[in-house]
Amino acid sequence: MAKTKILFVTHEMSPFLELSKISEITRQLPQAMQEKGYEIRILMPRFGNINERRNRLHEVIRLSGMNIVVDNNDNPLIIKVASIPAARMQVYFLDNEEYFQRKHVFCDECGKFFEDNNERTVFFCKGALETVKKLGWSPDVVHCHGWMSALVPAYIKTAYKDDPTFKDAKVIYSLYKEDFGASLGANFAEIARTGNMTADDVAAYGAGDYADLYQGALAYSDAVVLAGNDVDEQLLNIVKKSDIPAFEVENNAEFENYCNLYEQFSSVELETELEA
């Protein structure tokens, strides 16, 4: 029987970038799933404060060279990879000189939210899906972590819904307490559009603030994971209104609850349930 394939999309992961507990979960969860026999891939941005030499990143020539269009501008996408020897895992990094080659992650040295975080988010989400296509690898489940991955569910269910790489994929979104206290701007939904997406397809993302991002992501997700007991009440209300399955999972070393969740929402399992 074929292995279930899980794609993890995150903006942070230990030991490369540690901003919140997301980095811990995205480090441990993929390894736990790989050890249980799942086939995994991990994608994240290559922010400028991720040391290439120390982490032994190197460019993957066969995957690099694509251009990602953001707000009608072509932006070159460079793909790098690093290994975690102890876990026998590889992590793919999406790089771009203009968007990611800076010393700080989301805010400047004065704590001001970068004005182009909206474009950086679009670039990362589009680039992640294009990278997976170029890998020639079709995930059964796409598990998104962190606000910077919020457009991935919408892209998979609209612009990429007929693409053979993603047409059978189920999307799971993890909610964390990570209010960034800013907005991606009133034009975020407009620049987020790609392919044949309409204004209605991105309407759920509103003005691109904290709650809007998750409201948009959940509108296109097949399930949501409440990753911790400190998720903002406003987000919990969005979950209740979204009418999608919500799961509280225990983040133990075995990650058994995640394993059960992936099996429940993998395309093979879902098709079996529908037939029954």
C-alpha positions as a Markdown table, in Angstrom:
| # | Residue | x | y | z |
|---|---|---|---|---|
| 1 | Met | 0.0 | 0.0 | 0.0 |
| 2 | Ala | 1.4 | 3.4 | -0.9 |
| 3 | Lys | 2.6 | 5.7 | 1.8 |
| 4 | Thr | 0.5 | 8.7 | 2.7 |
| 5 | Lys | 2.3 | 11.8 | 1.6 |
| 6 | Ile | 2.3 | 14.9 | 3.9 |
| 7 | Leu | 3.5 | 18.4 | 2.9 |
| 8 | Phe | 4.4 | 20.7 | 5.8 |
| 9 | Val | 4.3 | 24.4 | 5.0 |
| 10 | Thr | 5.7 | 26.7 | 7.7 |
| 11 | His | 7.5 | 30.0 | 8.2 |
| 12 | Glu | 9.6 | 28.7 | 11.0 |
| 13 | Met | 11.2 | 25.5 | 12.1 |
| 14 | Ser | 13.9 | 24.6 | 14.7 |
| 15 | Pro | 16.8 | 24.7 | 14.5 |
| 16 | Phe | 16.8 | 27.1 | 11.6 |
| 17 | Leu | 14.4 | 29.8 | 12.9 |
| 18 | Glu | 12.8 | 29.8 | 16.3 |
| 19 | Leu | 10.2 | 32.5 | 16.9 |
| 20 | Ser | 7.4 | 30.6 | 18.6 |
| 21 | Lys | 6.3 | 27.1 | 19.6 |
| 22 | Ile | 5.5 | 26.6 | 15.9 |
| 23 | Ser | 9.2 | 26.0 | 15.3 |
| 24 | Glu | 9.2 | 23.2 | 17.9 |
| 25 | Ile | 6.1 | 21.4 | 16.5 |
| 26 | Thr | 7.2 | 21.7 | 12.9 |
| 27 | Arg | 10.6 | 20.2 | 13.9 |
| 28 | Gln | 9.2 | 17.2 | 15.9 |
| 29 | Leu | 5.9 | 16.4 | 14.0 |
| 30 | Pro | 7.4 | 15.7 | 10.5 |
| 31 | Gln | 10.1 | 13.4 | 12.1 |
| 32 | Ala | 7.4 | 11.6 | 14.1 |
| 33 | Met | 5.3 | 11.0 | 11.0 |
| 34 | Gln | 8.3 | 9.9 | 8.9 |
| 35 | Glu | 9.2 | 7.4 | 11.6 |
| 36 | Lys | 5.7 | 6.1 | 11.4 |
| 37 | Gly | 6.1 | 5.4 | 7.7 |
| 38 | Tyr | 4.7 | 8.6 | 6.1 |
| 39 | Glu | 6.4 | 10.3 | 3.2 |
| 40 | Ile | 7.0 | 13.9 | 4.0 |
| 41 | Arg | 8.3 | 17.2 | 2.5 |
| 42 | Ile | 8.9 | 20.4 | 4.4 |
| 43 | Leu | 9.0 | 24.0 | 2.9 |
| 44 | Met | 9.8 | 27.3 | 4.6 |
| 45 | Pro | 11.3 | 30.7 | 3.6 |
| 46 | Arg | 15.0 | 31.3 | 3.7 |
| 47 | Phe | 15.0 | 34.4 | 5.9 |
| 48 | Gly | 18.2 | 36.4 | 6.0 |
| 49 | Asn | 19.0 | 35.5 | 9.6 |
| 50 | Ile | 19.2 | 31.8 | 8.8 |
| 51 | Asn | 22.9 | 31.1 | 8.5 |
| 52 | Glu | 23.6 | 29.2 | 5.3 |
| 53 | Arg | 27.1 | 28.0 | 6.3 |
| 54 | Arg | 26.2 | 26.9 | 9.8 |
| 55 | Asn | 23.1 | 25.1 | 8.6 |
| 56 | Arg | 24.8 | 23.8 | 5.4 |
| 57 | Leu | 22.2 | 25.1 | 3.0 |
| 58 | His | 23.0 | 24.6 | -0.7 |
| 59 | Glu | 21.1 | 25.5 | -3.8 |
| 60 | Val | 19.0 | 22.9 | -5.7 |
| 61 | Ile | 19.7 | 23.9 | -9.3 |
| 62 | Arg | 17.0 | 21.7 | -10.8 |
| 63 | Leu | 14.3 | 23.4 | -8.7 |
| 64 | Ser | 15.6 | 27.0 | -9.0 |
| 65 | Gly | 15.1 | 29.3 | -11.8 |
| 66 | Met | 11.3 | 29.8 | -11.7 |
| 67 | Asn | 9.7 | 33.3 | -11.5 |
| 68 | Ile | 6.9 | 34.0 | -9.2 |
| 69 | Val | 4.5 | 36.8 | -10.2 |
| 70 | Val | 3.5 | 39.1 | -7.4 |
| 71 | Asp | 1.5 | 42.2 | -8.1 |
| 72 | Asn | 2.4 | 41.9 | -11.8 |
| 73 | Asn | 6.1 | 41.7 | -11.1 |
| 74 | Asp | 8.3 | 38.7 | -11.8 |
| 75 | Asn | 10.4 | 37.6 | -8.8 |
| 76 | Pro | 13.1 | 34.9 | -9.2 |
| 77 | Leu | 12.7 | 31.9 | -6.9 |
| 78 | Ile | 15.8 | 30.1 | -5.6 |
| 79 | Ile | 15.4 | 26.8 | -3.8 |
| 80 | Lys | 17.9 | 25.7 | -1.2 |
| 81 | Val | 18.0 | 22.5 | 0.9 |
| 82 | Ala | 19.4 | 21.5 | 4.2 |
| 83 | Ser | 19.4 | 18.2 | 6.1 |
| 84 | Ile | 18.8 | 17.3 | 9.7 |
| 85 | Pro | 21.1 | 14.3 | 9.9 |
| 86 | Ala | 19.7 | 13.1 | 13.3 |
| 87 | Ala | 16.2 | 12.9 | 11.8 |
| 88 | Arg | 17.2 | 11.9 | 8.2 |
| 89 | Met | 15.0 | 14.8 | 7.0 |
| 90 | Gln | 15.5 | 17.4 | 4.3 |
| 91 | Val | 14.0 | 20.9 | 4.5 |
| 92 | Tyr | 13.5 | 23.0 | 1.3 |
| 93 | Phe | 14.0 | 26.8 | 1.6 |
| 94 | Leu | 12.4 | 29.3 | -0.7 |
| 95 | Asp | 14.8 | 32.3 | -1.2 |
| 96 | Asn | 14.6 | 35.6 | -3.0 |
| 97 | Glu | 17.1 | 38.4 | -2.6 |
| 98 | Glu | 14.5 | 41.3 | -2.5 |
| 99 | Tyr | 12.0 | 39.6 | -0.1 |
| 100 | Phe | 14.1 | 37.5 | 2.3 |
| 101 | Gln | 17.7 | 38.8 | 2.3 |
| 102 | Arg | 17.4 | 41.0 | 5.3 |
| 103 | Lys | 18.5 | 40.7 | 8.9 |
| 104 | His | 15.1 | 40.7 | 10.4 |
| 105 | Val | 12.1 | 38.4 | 9.8 |
| 106 | Phe | 8.8 | 40.3 | 9.9 |
| 107 | Cys | 9.7 | 43.7 | 11.4 |
| 108 | Asp | 12.6 | 46.1 | 11.0 |
| 109 | Glu | 15.2 | 47.0 | 13.7 |
| 110 | Cys | 12.7 | 49.5 | 15.2 |
| 111 | Gly | 9.9 | 46.9 | 15.4 |
| 112 | Lys | 7.9 | 48.2 | 12.4 |
| 113 | Phe | 6.1 | 45.6 | 10.4 |
| 114 | Phe | 7.6 | 45.4 | 6.9 |
| 115 | Glu | 5.3 | 47.1 | 4.4 |
| 116 | Asp | 6.0 | 44.4 | 1.8 |
| 117 | Asn | 5.0 | 41.5 | 4.2 |
| 118 | Asn | 1.9 | 41.1 | 2.0 |
| 119 | Glu | 4.0 | 40.5 | -1.1 |
| 120 | Arg | 6.4 | 38.3 | 0.8 |
| 121 | Thr | 3.4 | 36.1 | 1.9 |
| 122 | Val | 2.1 | 35.9 | -1.6 |
| 123 | Phe | 5.5 | 35.0 | -2.9 |
| 124 | Phe | 6.0 | 32.3 | -0.3 |
| 125 | Cys | 2.6 | 30.6 | -0.8 |
| 126 | Lys | 2.8 | 30.6 | -4.6 |
| 127 | Gly | 6.4 | 29.6 | -4.6 |
| 128 | Ala | 5.7 | 26.7 | -2.2 |
| 129 | Leu | 3.1 | 25.2 | -4.5 |
| 130 | Glu | 5.2 | 25.7 | -7.6 |
| 131 | Thr | 8.1 | 24.1 | -5.9 |
| 132 | Val | 6.1 | 21.0 | -5.1 |
| 133 | Lys | 4.9 | 20.8 | -8.7 |
| 134 | Lys | 8.5 | 20.9 | -9.9 |
| 135 | Leu | 9.4 | 18.2 | -7.4 |
| 136 | Gly | 6.8 | 16.0 | -9.2 |
| 137 | Trp | 5.4 | 14.9 | -5.8 |
| 138 | Ser | 1.7 | 14.9 | -5.1 |
| 139 | Pro | 0.8 | 15.3 | -1.4 |
| 140 | Asp | -2.3 | 13.6 | 0.1 |
| 141 | Val | -2.4 | 16.1 | 2.9 |
| 142 | Val | -1.0 | 19.7 | 3.1 |
| 143 | His | -0.5 | 20.8 | 6.7 |
| 144 | Cys | -0.1 | 24.6 | 7.1 |
| 145 | His | 1.5 | 26.3 | 10.1 |
| 146 | Gly | 1.8 | 30.0 | 10.8 |
| 147 | Trp | 0.1 | 33.0 | 9.4 |
| 148 | Met | 2.5 | 33.3 | 6.4 |
| 149 | Ser | 1.0 | 30.1 | 5.0 |
| 150 | Ala | -2.6 | 31.4 | 5.1 |
| 151 | Leu | -3.0 | 31.7 | 1.3 |
| 152 | Val | -2.0 | 28.0 | 0.6 |
| 153 | Pro | -5.5 | 26.6 | 1.3 |
| 154 | Ala | -7.2 | 29.1 | -1.0 |
| 155 | Tyr | -4.7 | 28.5 | -3.8 |
| 156 | Ile | -5.1 | 24.7 | -3.6 |
| 157 | Lys | -8.9 | 24.9 | -3.6 |
| 158 | Thr | -9.1 | 27.4 | -6.4 |
| 159 | Ala | -6.2 | 28.2 | -8.8 |
| 160 | Tyr | -4.6 | 24.8 | -8.3 |
| 161 | Lys | -7.8 | 22.7 | -7.9 |
| 162 | Asp | -7.4 | 21.0 | -11.3 |
| 163 | Asp | -3.7 | 20.6 | -11.1 |
| 164 | Pro | -2.8 | 16.9 | -10.9 |
| 165 | Thr | -0.3 | 17.7 | -8.1 |
| 166 | Phe | -3.0 | 19.0 | -5.8 |
| 167 | Lys | -6.4 | 18.0 | -7.0 |
| 168 | Asp | -6.8 | 15.2 | -4.4 |
| 169 | Ala | -5.0 | 17.0 | -1.6 |
| 170 | Lys | -6.7 | 17.7 | 1.7 |
| 171 | Val | -5.7 | 20.8 | 3.7 |
| 172 | Ile | -5.2 | 21.0 | 7.4 |
| 173 | Tyr | -4.5 | 24.3 | 9.1 |
| 174 | Ser | -3.0 | 24.6 | 12.6 |
| 175 | Leu | -4.1 | 27.6 | 14.7 |
| 176 | Tyr | -1.6 | 29.1 | 17.2 |
| 177 | Lys | -1.5 | 32.2 | 19.4 |
| 178 | Glu | 0.5 | 34.5 | 17.1 |
| 179 | Asp | -1.2 | 37.9 | 16.8 |
| 180 | Phe | 1.3 | 40.0 | 14.8 |
| 181 | Gly | -0.5 | 43.2 | 15.7 |
| 182 | Ala | -0.5 | 44.6 | 12.2 |
| 183 | Ser | -2.2 | 44.3 | 8.8 |
| 184 | Leu | -1.1 | 43.1 | 5.4 |
| 185 | Gly | -3.0 | 46.0 | 3.9 |
| 186 | Ala | -6.3 | 46.7 | 2.2 |
| 187 | Asn | -4.9 | 45.5 | -1.1 |
| 188 | Phe | -3.7 | 42.2 | 0.2 |
| 189 | Ala | -6.7 | 40.2 | -1.2 |
| 190 | Glu | -6.2 | 41.8 | -4.6 |
| 191 | Ile | -2.5 | 41.0 | -5.0 |
| 192 | Ala | -3.1 | 37.5 | -3.6 |
| 193 | Arg | -5.1 | 36.6 | -6.7 |
| 194 | Thr | -3.5 | 34.3 | -9.1 |
| 195 | Gly | -4.5 | 32.3 | -12.2 |
| 196 | Asn | -8.3 | 32.4 | -12.7 |
| 197 | Met | -9.1 | 33.4 | -9.1 |
| 198 | Thr | -11.8 | 36.0 | -8.7 |
| 199 | Ala | -12.4 | 38.7 | -6.2 |
| 200 | Asp | -14.9 | 36.4 | -4.5 |
| 201 | Asp | -12.3 | 33.7 | -4.1 |
| 202 | Val | -10.2 | 36.0 | -1.9 |
| 203 | Ala | -13.0 | 38.0 | -0.2 |
| 204 | Ala | -12.7 | 36.0 | 3.0 |
| 205 | Tyr | -9.2 | 37.5 | 3.5 |
| 206 | Gly | -10.7 | 40.9 | 4.1 |
| 207 | Ala | -8.1 | 43.6 | 4.9 |
| 208 | Gly | -5.4 | 41.1 | 5.7 |
| 209 | Asp | -5.3 | 41.6 | 9.5 |
| 210 | Tyr | -4.7 | 38.8 | 12.0 |
| 211 | Ala | -8.3 | 37.5 | 12.1 |
| 212 | Asp | -8.9 | 38.0 | 8.4 |
| 213 | Leu | -5.9 | 35.8 | 7.4 |
| 214 | Tyr | -7.2 | 32.9 | 9.4 |
| 215 | Gln | -10.8 | 33.4 | 8.3 |
| 216 | Gly | -9.6 | 33.1 | 4.7 |
| 217 | Ala | -7.4 | 30.1 | 5.4 |
| 218 | Leu | -10.2 | 28.3 | 7.3 |
| 219 | Ala | -12.7 | 29.0 | 4.5 |
| 220 | Tyr | -10.7 | 26.7 | 2.3 |
| 221 | Ser | -9.3 | 24.1 | 4.8 |
| 222 | Asp | -10.7 | 20.6 | 5.3 |
| 223 | Ala | -9.8 | 20.6 | 9.0 |
| 224 | Val | -8.3 | 22.8 | 11.7 |
| 225 | Val | -6.0 | 21.9 | 14.5 |
| 226 | Leu | -6.1 | 24.0 | 17.7 |
| 227 | Ala | -2.5 | 23.8 | 18.6 |
| 228 | Gly | -2.6 | 24.7 | 22.2 |
| 229 | Asn | -5.0 | 26.0 | 24.8 |
| 230 | Asp | -4.1 | 29.6 | 24.3 |
| 231 | Val | -5.7 | 30.2 | 20.9 |
| 232 | Asp | -7.3 | 33.7 | 20.7 |
| 233 | Glu | -11.0 | 33.8 | 21.5 |
| 234 | Gln | -11.6 | 35.7 | 18.2 |
| 235 | Leu | -10.0 | 32.8 | 16.3 |
| 236 | Leu | -12.1 | 30.2 | 18.2 |
| 237 | Asn | -15.2 | 32.1 | 17.1 |
| 238 | Ile | -14.1 | 32.0 | 13.5 |
| 239 | Val | -13.6 | 28.2 | 13.8 |
| 240 | Lys | -17.1 | 27.8 | 15.2 |
| 241 | Lys | -18.6 | 29.8 | 12.3 |
| 242 | Ser | -16.5 | 28.0 | 9.7 |
| 243 | Asp | -18.3 | 24.7 | 10.1 |
| 244 | Ile | -15.2 | 22.6 | 9.5 |
| 245 | Pro | -13.9 | 19.8 | 11.7 |
| 246 | Ala | -11.8 | 21.1 | 14.6 |
| 247 | Phe | -9.3 | 19.0 | 16.6 |
| 248 | Glu | -7.5 | 19.6 | 19.8 |
| 249 | Val | -4.4 | 17.5 | 19.7 |
| 250 | Glu | -1.9 | 16.6 | 22.4 |
| 251 | Asn | 1.6 | 17.5 | 21.3 |
| 252 | Asn | 3.3 | 14.5 | 22.9 |
| 253 | Ala | 6.4 | 12.8 | 21.6 |
| 254 | Glu | 4.4 | 10.1 | 19.7 |
| 255 | Phe | 2.0 | 12.5 | 18.0 |
| 256 | Glu | -0.5 | 9.7 | 17.7 |
| 257 | Asn | -3.4 | 12.1 | 17.4 |
| 258 | Tyr | -1.9 | 13.7 | 14.3 |
| 259 | Cys | -1.4 | 10.3 | 12.8 |
| 260 | Asn | -5.1 | 9.5 | 13.2 |
| 261 | Leu | -6.0 | 12.9 | 11.8 |
| 262 | Tyr | -3.9 | 12.5 | 8.7 |
| 263 | Glu | -5.4 | 9.1 | 8.0 |
| 264 | Gln | -8.9 | 10.5 | 8.5 |
| 265 | Phe | -8.3 | 13.3 | 6.0 |
| 266 | Ser | -6.1 | 11.6 | 3.5 |
| 267 | Ser | -7.8 | 11.2 | 0.1 |
| 268 | Val | -7.9 | 7.4 | 0.2 |
| 269 | Glu | -9.5 | 7.4 | 3.6 |
| 270 | Leu | -12.0 | 10.1 | 2.7 |
| 271 | Glu | -13.1 | 8.4 | -0.4 |
| 272 | Thr | -13.7 | 5.2 | 1.5 |
| 273 | Glu | -15.9 | 7.0 | 4.0 |
| 274 | Leu | -17.9 | 8.7 | 1.3 |
| 275 | Glu | -18.5 | 5.3 | -0.4 |
| 276 | Ala | -19.7 | 3.8 | 2.8 |
